Amino acid sequence: VMPLSNPRAKALRFCEGSVERVGCTWEEVTSNSRKRRIIDARKCVTHYLTNLGWTTGAIGEVLNLHYTSIVHHKQSFHLLHEVDYEFRHIWRQFYNPPN
C-alpha cells in the first residue's frame, strides 16, 4: 500500500475512486476500450491530473496511452464540457465526492 502522503499516489487513488462513481473500473480506463463511457472517464482523469500539474507523458504512462491521445483528451474535454450536458454531469460525478 502506497502512503497517501505521496501526492502522486493520492491523485491516483482519487482517480480510481472517481472512475467508479461514473460507472467504470480502473482496469477499463487503462485498457484499450473505445466505449464512450470509458473514454469520457479517461478525459476526466486527464483533466484532473493536468490541473495537478502532471505532464502529458506521465498521464499517458498511467493510462497506457500515447501522449498524443492525452493531448486530444485535454482538448476534447473543454469542448465537451462546454456543449454536452451529459458530459458535464459525468465530470460532476467524477470530481465531486459524495457527501
N, C-alpha and C positions, 0 to 999 in steps of 0.2 A: 504494500500500500504506500503510495506516494504521500508525503506530508502536504497538507493543504496550505502551508506557509509558502510553498513554491508557487509563484504567480502563474506559471505555465500549467502546472497541474490543476490549479484552481479554475483556470479558464476552461480547460478540457473537461473537468468534472461538471462545470456549469453547462457546457455544450451537450454533454452526454445526457444529462437530465432534461435539458430543454428539447432536444430532438424527440425524446419520448413523449413530452407533452404535446407535440404536434403530430404524433402518430407514427413515428419511425423508430428504428433501433439504430444504435451507433454503427452496428455491423452493416446495415443497409446504407447508411450515409457514406461509409468508407468503401462500399462496393462499387461496381461499375454499372449499377442500375440506372436507367434513364426514365424511371417513373416520375411523373410531375411532383408528387408529394415529397419524394426523396430529393429531387433537385431543388425544390423550394427550401427544404431543410438545410441543404448544403449552402444555399445562398444566405440563409440566416446565420449559419456558423461562420461563413466567410465575412459577413458584415460585422458580426460581433467581434471576431478576432482581429479584423482590420482596425476597428475602433480602439482595441487594446494595444495597437502598435505592431502587430505581427506582420511580417513580410509575406508577399505572395508565395514565395518559395517555401516558407515554413508552414503556411496554411496548406499548400499543395502536398507537402510531406504527410501531414496529419490526415488529410482526406484522400490520399492516394491519387492525386490528380496532378496534371501538368500545370505549371504556373500560369499558362495562358488561359486555362479553364477558370482559374481563380480570378484572373482579370475580367473575364466575361461575367462571372458571377457577381463581381463587385459592380460592374456597370449595369447589369440587368436588375440587380436588387433595387437600385434607385428608381429605375423606370417602372418596375412592377409596383413598388411601394407608392409611387405617385398615382398610378392609374387603376390598380387592381384591388378591389375591396377585399376579396378572399385572401390575397397575399398579405395585405395589411393585418388581417385577422390572424393569419399564421404567425407573422412577426410578433404580434402582441402576445400570443400564446407562448412563443419561444422565449421572448425577452422578459416577460413579467411572471415571476414565480407565483404559484397560488398562495393565497393568504392562509 
